[in-house]
């Protein structure tokens, strides 16, 4: 008999779904229709995948499994659902009606909530050049799409899909589908262009510096920054360095140079938070937090790694706080001097899903999630000073969510005038997106809250995305092979140009006009192309957080602009 645990493993379930989809595909083949055993197999597949709910989750499971496959470190992630959906739609099965529209609205609304705190601020601060670069990249992509569509005689629906796929932007796909009344050819164009959209960015950020003679490791040393893309870990260290005995831990400059933080010190059988007057002592054990490749140097400097086990109170002595207060925004940690003010140490800053170990000159931005270590009283004071305690924001205000989405849908229906007497509307993609951006920026308007807890927001984003991709892919599946046969070469060439030209234009603009360094430029290009795998490929090669920082500044700007660009392209192309 089989081990019962095997059937509980998520990977096994996904494999079973894939087998089910394969059976359905084979059963639909005319060549097998006459086989003696075919009726039983076809009947079983039809009974299962003919159920729209089963088909929906079969598509999602198979697509997510496919998205995990890595080739040279690159994977499709959630976007793999579009390919399994194209397959299932191609063999004639469907999913529940309206599920794609529901997914679209949830997805774009959550994207707006995520990007809102950063989007408007980027235009006003030191990241203005990065915002300009993001706009240049998107404009170049839209212009290239229009030119290629005109030259190759590509219909507007396929062209809009190619733009979204080439820029690896699912929100742009959603926007184009909404503007074209969910024409399935949009998804076909997206599916054809998406593969090179990802691979092209990965190749660009790795090959172009090499071709132009840049030594990225030397650039990192010159910039004096490190750590991007590394894991943040903690380690217990025994103090053995005589040169440290009696010195204040808070004044230890070597820790800062290694991008690490000493957060706790051993007292009896437990770790307690570091205070302003805590000093190094011989044989003392400390807990340090930092990037995995920097911690060994800190251990060697202080003493040696210890395996001593002490009680760690993370419930009352650690707090995650969302920075929203004007008292902390746009200020460095040195200026705030939180250890002296509240007795807390900031060990981690999460910004746009990028986690960094802060330094004294780290500037806090709206929406930064700060991990603070200290005594409970000091933590509560710091939370009130800095913004919101994340635990207090764990509940989702369903009324605000419903009102915000409803308002977005209403705004999306308002016609907006264009030159020549034409008009367009933001639609079910653009309307909720804009409302979410504004709500997230201001926090709340008229009692409507713009905050959704991170865990809930991530779940709705992911579920909305896979529902939307499943709906779009299944709808387009019947036309995919025919379109590929008729216009495949033209679409592939077009996808190549729409991916490559914006990166080249962005690189030239960054180096010639904005005077950016190569590390900042490459990170910004990944953000402008909304391509996280590109950033991952770059970060794996160098020891610097510069690309991640520029990526985080450009990404929300590009995300919004490419969504609007998709609708503009839809309006411009028919008039050419």
PEURMO-V261173 format. One record per residue. N is the residue number from 1. SS is DSSP state (~ for helix, > for strand, _ for the rest). OMEGA is omega in radians with two decimals (* if undefined). Layout:
n: (N/N)
ss: (SS/SS)
omega: (OMEGA/OMEGA)
This chain:
n: (1/2/3/4/5/6/7/8/9/10/11/12/13/14/15/16/17/18/19/20/21/22/23/24/25/26/27/28/29/30/31/32/33/34/35/36/37/38/39/40/41/42/43/44/45/46/47/48/49/50/51/52/53/54/55/56/57/58/59/60/61/62/63/64/65/66/67/68/69/70/71/72/73/74/75/76/77/78/79/80/81/82/83/84/85/86/87/88/89/90/91/92/93/94/95/96/97/98/99/100/101/102/103/104/105/106/107/108/109/110/111/112/113/114/115/116/117/118/119/120/121/122/123/124/125/126/127/128/129/130/131/132/133/134/135/136/137/138/139/140/141/142/143/144/145/146/147/148/149/150/151/152/153/154/155/156/157/158/159/160/161/162/163/164/165/166/167/168/169/170/171/172/173/174/175/176/177/178/179/180/181/182/183/184/185/186/187/188/189/190/191/192/193/194/195/196/197/198/199/200/201/202/203/204/205/206/207/208/209/210/211/212/213/214/215/216/217/218/219/220/221/222/223/224/225/226/227/228/229/230/231/232/233/234/235/236/237/238/239/240/241/242/243/244/245/246/247/248/249/250/251/252/253/254/255/256/257/258/259/260/261/262/263/264/265/266/267/268/269/270/271/272/273/274/275/276/277/278/279/280/281/282/283/284/285/286/287/288/289/290/291/292/293/294/295/296/297/298/299/300/301/302/303/304/305/306/307/308/309/310/311/312/313/314/315/316/317/318/319/320/321/322/323/324/325/326/327/328/329/330/331/332/333/334/335/336/337/338/339/340/341/342/343/344/345/346/347/348/349/350/351/352/353/354/355/356/357/358/359/360/361/362/363/364/365/366/367/368/369/370/371/372/373/374/375/376/377/378/379/380/381/382/383/384/385/386/387/388/389/390/391/392/393/394/395/396/397/398/399/400/401/402/403/404/405/406/407/408/409/410/411/412/413/414/415/416/417/418/419/420/421/422/423/424/425/426/427/428/429/430/431/432/433/434/435/436/437/438/439/440/441/442/443/444/445/446/447/448/449/450/451/452/453/454/455/456/457/458/459/460/461/462/463/464/465/466/467/468/469/470/471/472/473/474/475/476/477/478/479/480/481/482/483/484/485/486/487/488/489/490/491/492/493/494/495/496/497/498/499/500/501/502/503/504/505/506/507/508/509/510/511/512/513/514/515/516/517/518/519/520/521/522/523/524/525/526/527/528/529/530/531/532/533/534/535/536/537/538/539/540/541/542/543/544/545/546/547/548/549/550/551/552/553/554/555/556/557/558/559/560/561/562/563/564/565/566/567/568/569/570/571/572/573/574/575/576)
ss: (_/_/_/~/~/~/~/~/_/~/~/~/~/~/~/~/~/~/~/~/~/~/~/~/~/~/~/_/_/~/~/~/~/_/_/_/_/~/~/~/~/~/~/~/~/~/~/~/~/_/_/~/~/~/~/~/~/~/~/~/~/~/~/~/~/~/~/~/_/_/>/_/_/>/_/_/~/~/~/~/~/~/~/~/~/~/~/~/~/~/_/_/_/_/_/_/_/_/~/~/~/~/~/~/~/~/~/~/~/~/~/~/~/~/~/~/~/~/~/~/~/~/_/_/_/_/_/~/~/~/~/~/~/~/~/~/~/~/~/~/~/~/~/~/~/~/~/~/~/~/~/~/_/_/_/~/~/~/~/~/~/~/~/~/~/~/_/_/_/~/~/~/~/~/~/~/~/~/~/_/_/_/_/~/~/~/~/~/~/~/~/~/~/~/~/~/~/~/~/~/~/~/~/~/~/~/~/~/~/~/~/_/_/_/_/~/~/~/~/~/~/~/~/_/_/_/_/_/_/_/_/>/>/>/>/>/>/>/>/_/_/~/~/~/_/_/_/>/~/~/~/_/~/~/~/~/~/_/_/>/>/>/>/>/>/>/>/_/_/>/>/>/>/_/_/_/_/_/>/_/_/_/_/_/>/>/>/>/>/>/>/~/~/~/~/~/~/~/~/~/~/~/>/>/>/_/_/_/_/_/>/_/_/_/_/_/_/>/>/>/>/>/>/_/_/_/_/_/_/_/_/>/~/~/~/~/_/~/~/~/~/~/_/_/>/>/>/>/>/>/>/_/_/>/>/>/_/_/_/_/_/_/>/_/_/_/_/_/>/>/>/>/>/_/_/~/~/~/~/~/~/~/~/~/~/~/>/>/>/~/~/~/~/_/_/_/_/~/~/~/~/~/~/~/~/~/~/~/~/~/~/~/_/_/_/>/>/_/_/_/_/_/>/>/_/_/~/~/~/~/~/~/~/~/~/~/~/~/~/~/~/~/_/>/>/_/_/>/>/_/_/_/_/~/~/~/~/~/~/~/~/~/~/~/~/~/~/~/~/~/~/~/~/~/~/~/~/~/~/~/~/~/~/~/~/~/~/~/~/~/~/~/~/~/~/~/~/~/~/~/~/~/~/~/~/~/~/~/~/~/~/~/~/_/_/_/_/~/~/~/~/~/~/~/~/~/~/~/_/_/_/~/~/~/~/~/~/~/~/_/_/_/_/_/_/~/~/~/~/~/~/~/~/~/~/~/~/~/~/~/~/~/~/~/~/~/~/~/~/~/~/~/~/_/_/_)
omega: (3.13/3.03/-3.10/3.14/3.14/-3.10/3.14/-3.10/-3.12/-3.14/3.12/3.11/3.12/3.11/3.11/3.09/3.09/3.11/3.13/3.11/3.12/3.09/3.13/-3.14/-3.14/-3.12/3.13/-3.12/3.12/-3.11/-3.12/-3.07/-3.11/-3.12/-3.06/-3.09/-3.03/-3.08/-3.12/3.14/-3.13/3.14/3.13/-3.13/-3.14/-3.12/-3.12/-3.11/3.02/3.02/-3.04/-3.13/3.08/3.12/-3.13/-3.07/2.98/3.09/-3.11/-3.13/-3.14/3.14/3.11/3.08/3.09/-3.13/3.12/-3.11/-3.13/3.04/-3.06/3.08/-3.11/3.07/-3.09/-3.13/-3.11/-3.13/3.07/3.14/-3.13/-3.10/3.08/3.11/3.07/3.13/-3.10/3.09/-3.14/3.12/2.91/-3.14/-3.11/3.09/-3.11/3.13/3.08/-3.09/3.11/3.11/3.08/3.12/3.13/-3.08/3.13/-3.08/-3.07/3.11/3.12/3.04/3.10/3.11/-3.13/-3.05/-3.00/-3.10/-3.09/-2.95/-3.07/-3.10/-3.10/-3.12/-3.00/-3.02/-3.04/3.11/-3.11/3.11/3.11/3.08/3.10/-3.14/3.08/3.12/3.12/-3.13/-3.14/3.12/3.11/3.11/3.13/3.14/3.11/3.10/-3.13/-3.12/-3.12/3.12/3.11/-3.11/-3.05/3.14/3.14/3.12/-3.04/-3.11/3.09/-3.13/3.13/3.09/3.10/3.09/-3.13/3.14/-3.13/3.11/3.13/-3.03/3.05/3.05/3.09/3.06/3.12/-3.14/-3.14/3.11/3.14/-3.12/-3.09/3.06/3.06/3.03/-3.05/-3.14/3.08/3.12/3.09/3.11/3.11/-3.11/-3.13/-3.04/-2.97/-3.06/3.12/3.08/3.11/-3.06/-3.11/3.12/3.12/3.13/-3.09/-3.05/3.11/-3.04/-3.06/3.09/3.13/-3.14/-3.12/3.02/3.10/2.97/-3.03/3.10/3.09/3.08/3.09/3.13/-3.14/-3.12/3.13/3.13/3.11/2.95/-3.08/3.06/3.13/3.11/3.06/-3.08/3.05/-3.08/3.08/-3.05/3.02/-3.09/3.14/-3.08/-3.12/-3.13/-3.13/-3.02/3.08/-3.13/3.13/3.11/-3.10/-3.12/-3.14/-3.07/-3.11/3.12/-3.13/-3.13/3.12/3.14/3.12/3.08/2.99/-2.99/-3.04/3.10/-3.13/3.05/-3.09/-3.11/-3.09/2.99/3.08/3.14/3.07/3.07/-3.12/-3.09/3.11/-3.10/3.04/3.08/3.12/3.13/3.14/3.03/-3.12/2.97/3.14/3.09/3.13/3.14/-2.93/-3.11/3.12/-3.09/3.14/3.13/3.10/3.10/-3.13/-3.12/-3.06/-3.08/3.13/3.11/-3.11/3.06/-3.12/-3.12/3.09/3.14/-3.12/-3.11/-3.13/-3.12/-3.07/-3.06/3.06/-3.10/3.02/-3.05/3.08/-3.12/3.11/-3.06/3.06/-3.12/-3.11/-3.06/3.10/3.08/3.09/3.07/3.07/3.13/-3.09/3.10/-3.00/-3.14/3.11/-3.07/-3.05/-3.09/-3.12/3.07/3.08/-3.07/-3.10/3.03/3.08/-3.09/-3.13/3.11/3.10/-3.13/3.12/2.97/-3.00/2.99/-3.13/-3.11/3.08/-3.14/-3.13/3.13/3.12/3.11/3.05/3.06/-3.04/3.00/-3.06/3.10/3.13/3.06/-3.06/-3.12/3.12/3.12/3.13/3.08/3.11/3.14/3.11/-3.13/-2.97/-3.08/-3.07/2.98/-3.06/-3.13/3.11/-3.12/-3.07/-3.09/3.10/3.08/-3.06/3.14/3.11/3.12/-3.12/-3.14/-3.14/3.13/3.13/3.10/3.11/3.13/3.11/3.11/3.12/-3.14/-3.09/3.12/3.11/-3.05/3.05/3.05/-3.13/3.11/3.12/3.13/3.04/3.10/-3.14/3.05/-3.10/3.07/-3.05/-3.12/3.08/3.12/-3.11/3.11/3.14/3.10/-3.11/-3.14/-3.13/3.14/-3.09/-3.13/3.08/3.09/3.11/3.14/3.10/-3.08/3.10/-3.13/2.94/-3.12/-3.04/-3.11/3.12/3.14/3.12/3.12/-3.14/3.10/-3.09/3.13/3.08/-3.13/-3.08/3.05/-3.14/-3.13/3.10/3.13/-3.12/-3.09/3.13/3.13/-3.09/-3.01/-3.10/-3.11/-2.96/-3.07/3.14/3.10/3.13/3.12/-3.06/-3.01/-3.10/3.14/3.14/-3.13/3.11/3.10/3.11/3.11/3.10/-3.11/-3.10/3.04/-2.99/-3.06/3.11/3.12/3.11/3.11/3.12/3.13/-3.14/3.14/-3.12/-3.06/-3.04/-3.00/-3.11/3.07/3.12/3.02/-3.06/-3.13/3.11/-3.13/-3.10/3.09/3.13/3.10/3.08/3.10/3.13/3.09/-3.10/-3.03/3.11/3.08/3.09/3.09/3.12/3.12/3.14/-3.10/3.14/-3.08/-3.05/-3.14/-3.11/3.06/-3.13/3.11/-3.13/-3.14/3.13/3.06/-3.11/3.12/-3.06/-2.98/-3.12/3.10/-3.14/-3.11/-3.13/-3.07/3.14/3.07/3.09/-3.13/3.13/3.12/3.12/3.10/3.11/-3.14/-3.04/-3.00/-3.12/-3.12/-3.11/*)
